[in-house]
């Protein structure tokens, strides 16, 4: 099971770091994605990282502001979010995908990020 940490309220221009951990399993062999969804909008994949951490990708909406990373020794994947904007407000989820899987196999329950003054 995946668990997200680190959401909260932040002012525009501020920063937050989200963490994604796994209870009862290891993330090392999974690609991990961070997704977000806000009311009335479709879920958006904002970033993903491969198992070894040497390949990442980002949505255009967050590129240059968000950074995904992982520490397999700590069984944790991070999403560093800088220069946050009100439109970044959403529930953020992490998901894991095995190498041969066509989709995302495991999901967390999400953590709310609110960007507001």
Backbone as CSV, one residue per row, in Angstrom:
resi,resn,N_x,N_y,N_z,CA_x,CA_y,CA_z,C_x,C_y,C_z
1,UNK,0.842,-1.186,0.000,0.000,0.000,0.000,0.886,1.249,0.000
2,UNK,0.514,2.222,-0.828,1.268,3.460,-0.897,0.641,4.498,0.016
3,UNK,1.499,5.321,0.598,1.031,6.372,1.497,1.735,7.666,1.134
4,UNK,0.973,8.738,1.002,1.537,10.045,0.705,1.588,10.891,1.974
5,UNK,2.630,11.712,2.064,2.797,12.623,3.196,3.178,13.994,2.673
6,UNK,2.890,15.008,3.482,3.471,16.313,3.215,2.553,17.368,2.653
7,UNK,1.302,17.034,2.410,0.399,18.047,1.900,0.087,19.099,2.949
8,UNK,-0.540,20.170,2.514,-0.909,21.222,3.441,-1.237,22.505,2.723
9,UNK,-1.311,23.561,3.507,-1.626,24.891,2.981,-0.334,25.683,2.822
10,UNK,-0.174,26.293,1.668,1.019,27.090,1.394,0.603,28.314,0.593
11,UNK,1.337,29.394,0.791,1.038,30.616,0.047,1.596,30.531,-1.371
12,UNK,1.015,31.259,-2.292,1.585,31.304,-3.644,3.051,31.702,-3.605
13,UNK,3.841,31.014,-4.413,5.273,31.233,-4.409,6.025,30.375,-3.422
14,UNK,5.297,29.690,-2.571,5.937,28.857,-1.559,6.313,27.483,-2.078
15,UNK,6.789,26.649,-1.156,7.283,25.313,-1.501,6.718,24.274,-0.557
16,UNK,6.611,23.076,-1.065,6.245,21.908,-0.266,6.992,20.715,-0.817
17,UNK,7.241,19.735,0.045,7.798,18.474,-0.416,6.854,17.353,-0.017
18,UNK,6.415,16.629,-1.003,5.586,15.460,-0.762,6.462,14.211,-0.741
19,UNK,6.044,13.250,0.054,6.738,11.971,0.133,5.747,10.855,-0.146
20,UNK,6.256,9.801,-0.756,5.454,8.617,-1.044,6.208,7.415,-0.508
21,UNK,5.587,6.694,0.395,6.200,5.505,0.954,5.309,4.305,0.760
22,UNK,5.869,3.130,1.053,5.123,1.892,0.896,5.135,1.126,2.196
23,UNK,3.976,0.687,2.611,3.897,-0.156,3.807,3.849,-1.607,3.373
24,UNK,4.767,-2.403,3.900,4.755,-3.820,3.596,5.320,-4.186,2.246
25,UNK,6.104,-3.311,1.655,6.684,-3.635,0.357,7.792,-2.677,0.005
26,UNK,8.460,-2.955,-1.107,9.543,-2.096,-1.545,9.179,-1.413,-2.855
27,UNK,9.592,-0.176,-2.966,9.313,0.598,-4.175,10.410,0.468,-5.222
28,UNK,11.494,-0.165,-4.859,12.704,-0.120,-5.670,12.483,-0.605,-7.101
29,UNK,11.587,-1.576,-7.283,11.428,-2.184,-8.597,10.274,-1.593,-9.402
30,UNK,9.764,-0.486,-8.891,8.608,0.128,-9.534,8.925,1.525,-10.032
31,UNK,8.387,1.854,-11.199,8.308,3.252,-11.572,7.239,3.903,-10.700
32,UNK,7.483,5.131,-10.315,6.550,5.850,-9.464,6.102,7.125,-10.172
33,UNK,4.825,7.354,-10.131,4.279,8.576,-10.689,3.565,9.391,-9.632
34,UNK,3.630,10.695,-9.776,2.817,11.595,-8.977,1.719,12.148,-9.879
35,UNK,0.510,12.079,-9.386,-0.666,12.558,-10.103,-1.382,13.581,-9.225
36,UNK,-2.220,14.363,-9.838,-3.046,15.270,-9.058,-4.426,15.396,-9.701
37,UNK,-5.376,15.733,-8.868,-6.734,15.947,-9.356,-7.409,16.985,-8.488
38,UNK,-8.025,17.945,-9.131,-8.793,18.967,-8.432,-10.241,18.869,-8.890
39,UNK,-11.174,19.392,-8.127,-12.598,19.258,-8.462,-12.910,19.764,-9.863
40,UNK,-13.618,18.949,-10.609,-14.034,19.339,-11.943,-12.984,19.159,-13.014
41,UNK,-11.809,18.661,-12.628,-10.738,18.467,-13.604,-10.348,17.002,-13.684
42,UNK,-9.796,16.638,-14.819,-9.313,15.281,-14.972,-8.011,15.092,-14.202
43,UNK,-7.770,13.852,-13.834,-6.509,13.553,-13.173,-5.356,13.818,-14.126
44,UNK,-4.308,14.393,-13.604,-3.143,14.764,-14.394,-1.898,14.109,-13.810
45,UNK,-1.114,13.506,-14.674,0.176,12.994,-14.207,1.165,14.135,-14.237
46,UNK,1.740,14.465,-13.106,2.643,15.619,-13.054,4.105,15.228,-13.176
47,UNK,4.457,14.039,-12.725,5.858,13.626,-12.801,5.946,12.123,-12.617
48,UNK,6.980,11.526,-13.180,7.245,10.125,-12.901,8.737,9.869,-12.951
49,UNK,9.128,8.771,-12.341,10.533,8.427,-12.214,10.655,6.911,-12.328
50,UNK,11.723,6.453,-12.961,11.910,5.006,-13.089,12.498,4.425,-11.810
51,UNK,12.655,3.118,-11.795,13.063,2.440,-10.568,14.431,2.850,-10.059
52,UNK,15.357,3.053,-10.972,16.716,3.418,-10.558,16.866,4.912,-10.326
53,UNK,15.892,5.684,-10.752,15.918,7.117,-10.504,16.692,7.927,-11.516
54,UNK,17.101,7.302,-12.609,17.903,8.060,-13.582,17.091,8.571,-14.763
55,UNK,15.814,8.323,-14.763,14.938,8.874,-15.794,13.701,9.476,-15.156
56,UNK,13.409,10.693,-15.535,12.245,11.389,-15.013,11.506,12.066,-16.157
57,UNK,10.263,12.347,-15.921,9.494,13.128,-16.892,8.503,13.989,-16.134
58,UNK,8.099,15.095,-16.765,7.244,16.068,-16.110,6.170,16.575,-17.063
59,UNK,5.046,16.928,-16.485,4.038,17.640,-17.256,4.535,19.053,-17.533
60,UNK,4.096,19.591,-18.664,4.511,20.951,-19.012,4.110,21.955,-17.936
61,UNK,3.012,21.683,-17.280,2.481,22.624,-16.295,3.358,22.764,-15.056
62,UNK,4.254,21.791,-14.833,5.089,21.831,-13.623,6.576,21.812,-13.915
63,UNK,6.935,21.612,-15.167,8.359,21.497,-15.502,9.081,22.770,-15.097
64,UNK,10.211,22.581,-14.443,10.994,23.712,-13.970,10.640,24.162,-12.567
65,UNK,9.495,23.700,-12.060,9.077,24.059,-10.700,9.044,22.852,-9.766
66,UNK,8.722,21.686,-10.304,8.631,20.464,-9.507,9.809,19.559,-9.845
67,UNK,10.249,18.825,-8.837,11.322,17.854,-9.031,10.938,16.547,-8.351
68,UNK,10.988,15.468,-9.104,10.736,14.145,-8.540,12.076,13.460,-8.295
69,UNK,12.174,12.764,-7.182,13.400,12.044,-6.858,13.031,10.850,-5.996
70,UNK,13.992,9.972,-5.799,13.728,8.818,-4.972,14.968,8.443,-4.187
71,UNK,14.734,7.839,-3.032,15.782,7.291,-2.199,15.369,5.852,-1.909
72,UNK,15.898,4.946,-2.690,15.477,3.551,-2.538,15.921,2.957,-1.197
73,UNK,16.983,3.484,-0.638,17.410,3.015,0.683,16.362,3.354,1.749
74,UNK,15.645,4.457,1.527,14.599,4.859,2.463,13.216,4.446,1.970
75,UNK,13.182,3.774,0.806,11.908,3.307,0.256,10.911,4.457,0.095
76,UNK,11.427,5.574,-0.420,10.612,6.778,-0.491,10.851,7.502,-1.819
77,UNK,9.779,8.045,-2.362,9.851,8.900,-3.538,9.342,10.271,-3.132
78,UNK,9.994,11.300,-3.628,9.669,12.667,-3.237,9.177,13.477,-4.429
79,UNK,8.387,14.471,-4.123,8.026,15.478,-5.113,8.263,16.836,-4.463
80,UNK,9.323,17.477,-4.890,9.647,18.804,-4.408,8.912,19.808,-5.285
81,UNK,8.105,20.648,-4.664,7.276,21.593,-5.400,7.658,23.010,-5.002
82,UNK,8.122,23.779,-5.956,8.547,25.148,-5.705,7.707,26.121,-6.523
83,UNK,7.743,27.382,-6.108,7.009,28.428,-6.809,5.561,28.002,-7.058
84,UNK,4.932,27.539,-6.019,3.580,27.014,-6.148,2.588,28.112,-6.531
85,UNK,1.604,27.705,-7.291,0.565,28.605,-7.802,-0.797,28.117,-7.322
86,UNK,-1.771,28.997,-7.269,-3.115,28.555,-6.867,-3.643,27.402,-7.720
87,UNK,-3.275,27.369,-8.975,-3.751,26.295,-9.851,-3.086,24.952,-9.565
88,UNK,-2.095,24.931,-8.687,-1.512,23.666,-8.250,-2.336,23.012,-7.145
89,UNK,-3.334,23.711,-6.657,-4.191,23.151,-5.624,-4.896,21.903,-6.127
90,UNK,-4.735,20.810,-5.400,-5.288,19.522,-5.822,-4.990,18.476,-4.762
91,UNK,-5.623,17.344,-4.904,-5.197,16.160,-4.156,-4.107,15.485,-4.982
92,UNK,-3.005,15.219,-4.340,-1.854,14.608,-5.004,-1.761,13.145,-4.593
93,UNK,-1.590,12.304,-5.601,-1.504,10.862,-5.387,-0.172,10.355,-5.946
94,UNK,0.360,9.325,-5.291,1.456,8.604,-5.917,0.947,7.235,-6.346
95,UNK,1.565,6.721,-7.381,1.179,5.434,-7.939,2.425,4.689,-8.367
96,UNK,2.332,3.364,-8.356,3.465,2.516,-8.708,3.106,1.608,-9.874
97,UNK,4.080,1.396,-10.718,3.873,0.547,-11.892,5.038,-0.416,-12.029
98,UNK,4.708,-1.705,-12.172,5.729,-2.686,-12.428,6.230,-2.594,-13.854
99,UNK,7.391,-3.203,-14.114,8.047,-3.034,-15.400,7.211,-3.411,-16.598
100,UNK,6.478,-4.513,-16.517,5.727,-4.994,-17.674,4.262,-4.568,-17.640
101,UNK,3.909,-3.835,-16.619,2.491,-3.486,-16.467,2.103,-2.374,-17.431
102,UNK,0.938,-2.498,-18.062,0.476,-1.432,-18.957,-0.086,-0.229,-18.228
103,UNK,-0.387,-0.388,-16.961,-0.992,0.699,-16.207,-0.366,0.817,-14.841
104,UNK,-0.962,1.666,-14.034,-0.472,1.894,-12.684,-1.160,0.911,-11.744
105,UNK,-0.337,0.127,-11.055,-0.865,-1.007,-10.306,-1.337,-0.657,-8.904
106,UNK,-0.656,0.265,-8.271,-0.939,0.595,-6.879,-1.058,2.101,-6.724
107,UNK,-2.004,2.509,-5.885,-2.261,3.921,-5.658,-2.336,4.219,-4.169
108,UNK,-1.898,5.419,-3.816,-2.137,5.909,-2.474,-3.496,6.581,-2.393
109,UNK,-3.840,7.030,-1.199,-5.145,7.667,-0.988,-5.103,9.166,-1.214
110,UNK,-3.917,9.703,-1.355,-3.788,11.107,-1.701,-3.540,12.017,-0.511
111,UNK,-2.949,13.158,-0.812,-2.724,14.202,0.180,-3.090,15.538,-0.462
112,UNK,-3.785,16.369,0.300,-4.291,17.620,-0.249,-3.243,18.721,-0.165
113,UNK,-3.042,19.381,-1.289,-2.190,20.567,-1.349,-3.073,21.754,-1.714
114,UNK,-3.040,22.766,-0.868,-3.821,23.974,-1.106,-2.875,25.161,-1.191
115,UNK,-2.932,25.867,-2.305,-2.090,27.040,-2.507,-3.004,28.265,-2.487
116,UNK,-2.876,29.023,-1.432,-3.785,30.153,-1.241,-3.166,31.166,-0.295
117,UNK,-3.481,32.417,-0.519,-3.030,33.464,0.395,-4.092,33.741,1.457
